[in-house]
Amino acid sequence: MPILMLMAKAPWSGMAKTRLVPPYSRHQAAEVAEILLRLSVDLCAQHWAGELVIAGWPDTDHRIFSELEKQYQVTLVDQSKGDLGEKMQCLLATAFERNTAAAVMGTDVPHLPGSALVETYNALRCGGSVVGPTRDGGFCLLGLSHPVPDLFTGIHWGTSDVYAQMLLNARASGLTFDSTLVPVTDIDCATDLHRVASVWSPLRRALTAAGVGLGAGSEVSHRS
């Protein structure tokens, strides 16, 4: 059965969701990162029929990982060294070594429709490939049924060119995605956070419960 690998940065203060600072404090940004991780795992656990793996960075020592492991019976692994492309290639390779298809996904899109995960799973079971673009020019999910060694070569990570560059690599490698998901907003900055929270109540409730749903961050998003 296809594997879903959720790539998650440990929500340590000063390390996670740093683009939220300012207007949020480093501690608040870490709380937001933990909220996004929990919501993402819950989404995947509900809608992915196969194995769910959480790949932590720099490791899985943060208490949240063991909590999620117990709650959802997920597998924990550490991400490899290297840039984002190298990390994804390494994770996908571990699945291909087991002769199974796999998808990699970030934790910035807990509002991704569950139907998108079902679509991805079914496509991979049939030997297909799937990509989920984001509105800022990146992608939040990628599923493959076989290795594509040069898929992430030369990509300028963190820019608005990521998705376009990846597609060029795919075409050069003879890969055509069988399914392209509807683009979504990935949560990078305060504006993204409050835009998603304004239309997706699970995030709004979680932010309010954690005490980070109001204040300076909201004021910035309201002015934008």
MARMILO-613231 format. One record per residue (C-alpha): x negated, y negated, z; residue number from 1. Coordinates in steps of 0.001 Angstrom, whole numbers, plus 500000, padded with zeros to 6 digits. Layout:
N
+--------+--------+--------+-----+
|   east |  north |     up |   i |
+--------+--------+--------+-----+
|      X |      Y |      Z | NUM |
...
+--------+--------+--------+-----+
END
This chain:
224
+--------+--------+--------+-----+
|   east |  north |     up |   i |
+--------+--------+--------+-----+
| 500000 | 500000 | 500000 |   1 |
| 498755 | 496473 | 499274 |   2 |
| 497003 | 494658 | 502113 |   3 |
| 497608 | 491033 | 503089 |   4 |
| 494586 | 489272 | 504548 |   5 |
| 495401 | 486094 | 506445 |   6 |
| 492358 | 483826 | 506685 |   7 |
| 492418 | 481894 | 509948 |   8 |
| 490023 | 479479 | 511576 |   9 |
| 489874 | 479944 | 515348 |  10 |
| 491810 | 477038 | 516932 |  11 |
| 488943 | 475644 | 518993 |  12 |
| 489034 | 471921 | 519764 |  13 |
| 486802 | 470028 | 517358 |  14 |
| 486655 | 472888 | 514843 |  15 |
| 490215 | 473414 | 513619 |  16 |
| 492389 | 471092 | 511502 |  17 |
| 489829 | 468289 | 511720 |  18 |
| 491585 | 466326 | 508959 |  19 |
| 494357 | 465627 | 511465 |  20 |
| 491857 | 463553 | 513498 |  21 |
| 492828 | 460719 | 513608 |  22 |
| 495684 | 460079 | 514305 |  23 |
| 495717 | 463202 | 516460 |  24 |
| 493107 | 464016 | 519067 |  25 |
| 490834 | 467024 | 518574 |  26 |
| 492766 | 468889 | 521255 |  27 |
| 496089 | 468156 | 519547 |  28 |
| 494669 | 469235 | 516193 |  29 |
| 493638 | 472550 | 517731 |  30 |
| 497147 | 472978 | 519113 |  31 |
| 498567 | 472355 | 515651 |  32 |
| 496168 | 474948 | 514221 |  33 |
| 497391 | 477496 | 516755 |  34 |
| 501015 | 476718 | 515910 |  35 |
| 500365 | 477167 | 512186 |  36 |
| 498571 | 480446 | 512831 |  37 |
| 501376 | 481853 | 514963 |  38 |
| 504046 | 480813 | 512469 |  39 |
| 502024 | 482252 | 509589 |  40 |
| 501568 | 485624 | 511260 |  41 |
| 505255 | 485760 | 512102 |  42 |
| 506125 | 485014 | 508464 |  43 |
| 503809 | 487734 | 507183 |  44 |
| 504938 | 490298 | 509739 |  45 |
| 508553 | 489786 | 508715 |  46 |
| 508120 | 489884 | 504952 |  47 |
| 505004 | 491916 | 504103 |  48 |
| 505662 | 495649 | 503903 |  49 |
| 502019 | 496721 | 503964 |  50 |
| 499053 | 496302 | 506279 |  51 |
| 498418 | 492841 | 507717 |  52 |
| 494853 | 491780 | 508497 |  53 |
| 493798 | 488578 | 510249 |  54 |
| 490337 | 487470 | 509154 |  55 |
| 489041 | 485043 | 511761 |  56 |
| 486342 | 482413 | 511455 |  57 |
| 483755 | 482140 | 512850 |  58 |
| 484952 | 485279 | 514649 |  59 |
| 488011 | 486633 | 516443 |  60 |
| 486893 | 485848 | 520007 |  61 |
| 489586 | 483211 | 520633 |  62 |
| 492350 | 484567 | 522886 |  63 |
| 495036 | 483957 | 520259 |  64 |
| 493654 | 486700 | 518048 |  65 |
| 493966 | 489400 | 520691 |  66 |
| 497446 | 488122 | 521542 |  67 |
| 498538 | 488386 | 517919 |  68 |
| 496904 | 491784 | 517556 |  69 |
| 498984 | 493139 | 520433 |  70 |
| 502200 | 491400 | 519441 |  71 |
| 502179 | 492273 | 515743 |  72 |
| 499851 | 495307 | 515556 |  73 |
| 497607 | 493543 | 513064 |  74 |
| 494024 | 494414 | 512214 |  75 |
| 491344 | 491874 | 513190 |  76 |
| 488166 | 491271 | 511192 |  77 |
| 485587 | 488488 | 511083 |  78 |
| 485140 | 486443 | 507930 |  79 |
| 481799 | 486729 | 506174 |  80 |
| 479310 | 483906 | 505747 |  81 |
| 479365 | 481690 | 502673 |  82 |
| 481788 | 479292 | 501029 |  83 |
| 485507 | 479944 | 500724 |  84 |
| 485132 | 481830 | 497468 |  85 |
| 482476 | 484123 | 498895 |  86 |
| 484642 | 484794 | 501946 |  87 |
| 487635 | 485702 | 499781 |  88 |
| 485584 | 487922 | 497495 |  89 |
| 484205 | 489771 | 500498 |  90 |
| 487668 | 490351 | 501956 |  91 |
| 489119 | 491507 | 498651 |  92 |
| 486165 | 493838 | 498126 |  93 |
| 486928 | 495652 | 501376 |  94 |
| 490401 | 496434 | 500029 |  95 |
| 489157 | 497519 | 496626 |  96 |
| 486707 | 499871 | 498346 |  97 |
| 489804 | 501563 | 499781 |  98 |
| 491363 | 501716 | 496300 |  99 |
| 494182 | 499387 | 497217 | 100 |
| 495373 | 496002 | 495993 | 101 |
| 495178 | 492988 | 498287 | 102 |
| 496205 | 489381 | 498731 | 103 |
| 494418 | 486622 | 500621 | 104 |
| 496338 | 483754 | 502160 | 105 |
| 495635 | 480761 | 504385 | 106 |
| 497496 | 479558 | 507463 | 107 |
| 498384 | 476120 | 506068 | 108 |
| 501656 | 477315 | 504500 | 109 |
| 503745 | 479004 | 507221 | 110 |
| 506777 | 477556 | 505410 | 111 |
| 506083 | 479672 | 502311 | 112 |
| 509365 | 481424 | 501444 | 113 |
| 509457 | 485010 | 502614 | 114 |
| 510622 | 485947 | 499130 | 115 |
| 507214 | 484840 | 497816 | 116 |
| 505498 | 487464 | 499959 | 117 |
| 507966 | 490124 | 498835 | 118 |
| 507339 | 489139 | 495210 | 119 |
| 503585 | 489316 | 495757 | 120 |
| 503761 | 492705 | 497435 | 121 |
| 505905 | 494192 | 494674 | 122 |
| 503673 | 492797 | 491933 | 123 |
| 500566 | 494254 | 493557 | 124 |
| 502229 | 497641 | 493976 | 125 |
| 502747 | 497655 | 490212 | 126 |
| 499124 | 496739 | 489491 | 127 |
| 499784 | 493063 | 488875 | 128 |
| 498214 | 489819 | 490059 | 129 |
| 499750 | 486798 | 491782 | 130 |
| 498739 | 483227 | 492566 | 131 |
| 500445 | 480644 | 494743 | 132 |
| 499476 | 477060 | 493819 | 133 |
| 499686 | 474103 | 496170 | 134 |
| 500799 | 470591 | 495300 | 135 |
| 497368 | 469112 | 495990 | 136 |
| 495638 | 471094 | 493244 | 137 |
| 494587 | 474136 | 495238 | 138 |
| 496115 | 477525 | 495911 | 139 |
| 497372 | 479100 | 499127 | 140 |
| 497708 | 482744 | 498111 | 141 |
| 496011 | 485009 | 495625 | 142 |
| 496691 | 488681 | 495022 | 143 |
| 494660 | 491062 | 492864 | 144 |
| 494867 | 494733 | 491992 | 145 |
| 491279 | 495022 | 490770 | 146 |
| 487989 | 493132 | 491207 | 147 |
| 487377 | 489940 | 489235 | 148 |
| 483735 | 489176 | 490109 | 149 |
| 483464 | 485630 | 488723 | 150 |
| 486895 | 484356 | 489731 | 151 |
| 485555 | 481903 | 492326 | 152 |
| 482252 | 480986 | 490661 | 153 |
| 481452 | 477273 | 490433 | 154 |
| 484629 | 476071 | 492114 | 155 |
| 484438 | 472703 | 493890 | 156 |
| 486219 | 473669 | 497087 | 157 |
| 488163 | 470961 | 498876 | 158 |
| 488972 | 469027 | 495706 | 159 |
| 492083 | 468671 | 493561 | 160 |
| 490361 | 470699 | 490826 | 161 |
| 490319 | 474031 | 492669 | 162 |
| 493360 | 475603 | 491027 | 163 |
| 492437 | 474452 | 487523 | 164 |
| 488862 | 475693 | 487902 | 165 |
| 490045 | 479051 | 489210 | 166 |
| 492416 | 479436 | 486243 | 167 |
| 489558 | 478739 | 483833 | 168 |
| 487516 | 481447 | 485534 | 169 |
| 490478 | 483809 | 485351 | 170 |
| 490901 | 483272 | 481617 | 171 |
| 487178 | 483714 | 481030 | 172 |
| 487388 | 487012 | 482914 | 173 |
| 490407 | 488188 | 480930 | 174 |
| 492785 | 487831 | 483867 | 175 |
| 496329 | 486590 | 483330 | 176 |
| 498412 | 486212 | 486461 | 177 |
| 501601 | 488240 | 486234 | 178 |
| 503355 | 485992 | 488733 | 179 |
| 502863 | 482345 | 489684 | 180 |
| 504708 | 481283 | 492813 | 181 |
| 506511 | 477957 | 493181 | 182 |
| 503998 | 475297 | 494331 | 183 |
| 504177 | 474328 | 497996 | 184 |
| 502676 | 471643 | 500232 | 185 |
| 499778 | 472940 | 502271 | 186 |
| 499275 | 471244 | 505618 | 187 |
| 495930 | 469446 | 505692 | 188 |
| 496530 | 465950 | 507072 | 189 |
| 499086 | 464242 | 509324 | 190 |
| 501189 | 463161 | 506356 | 191 |
| 501451 | 466766 | 505181 | 192 |
| 502276 | 467954 | 508686 | 193 |
| 505149 | 465568 | 509176 | 194 |
| 506438 | 465976 | 505639 | 195 |
| 506807 | 469718 | 506187 | 196 |
| 508118 | 469327 | 509746 | 197 |
| 510815 | 466957 | 508508 | 198 |
| 512340 | 469678 | 506335 | 199 |
| 511332 | 472900 | 508124 | 200 |
| 512770 | 473228 | 511612 | 201 |
| 510536 | 476059 | 512969 | 202 |
| 507499 | 473800 | 512672 | 203 |
| 509341 | 470788 | 514039 | 204 |
| 510501 | 472749 | 517088 | 205 |
| 507046 | 474189 | 517720 | 206 |
| 505382 | 470774 | 517523 | 207 |
| 507922 | 469285 | 519902 | 208 |
| 507518 | 472156 | 522364 | 209 |
| 503741 | 471674 | 522326 | 210 |
| 504043 | 467924 | 522828 | 211 |
| 502347 | 467049 | 519544 | 212 |
| 505396 | 466404 | 517402 | 213 |
| 505733 | 462720 | 518281 | 214 |
| 503447 | 459755 | 518820 | 215 |
| 500717 | 458309 | 516621 | 216 |
| 500794 | 461124 | 514090 | 217 |
| 504490 | 460612 | 513448 | 218 |
| 504081 | 456854 | 513167 | 219 |
| 501444 | 457274 | 510488 | 220 |
| 503629 | 459632 | 508471 | 221 |
| 506637 | 457326 | 508779 | 222 |
| 504653 | 454454 | 507290 | 223 |
| 503356 | 456536 | 504386 | 224 |
+--------+--------+--------+-----+
END
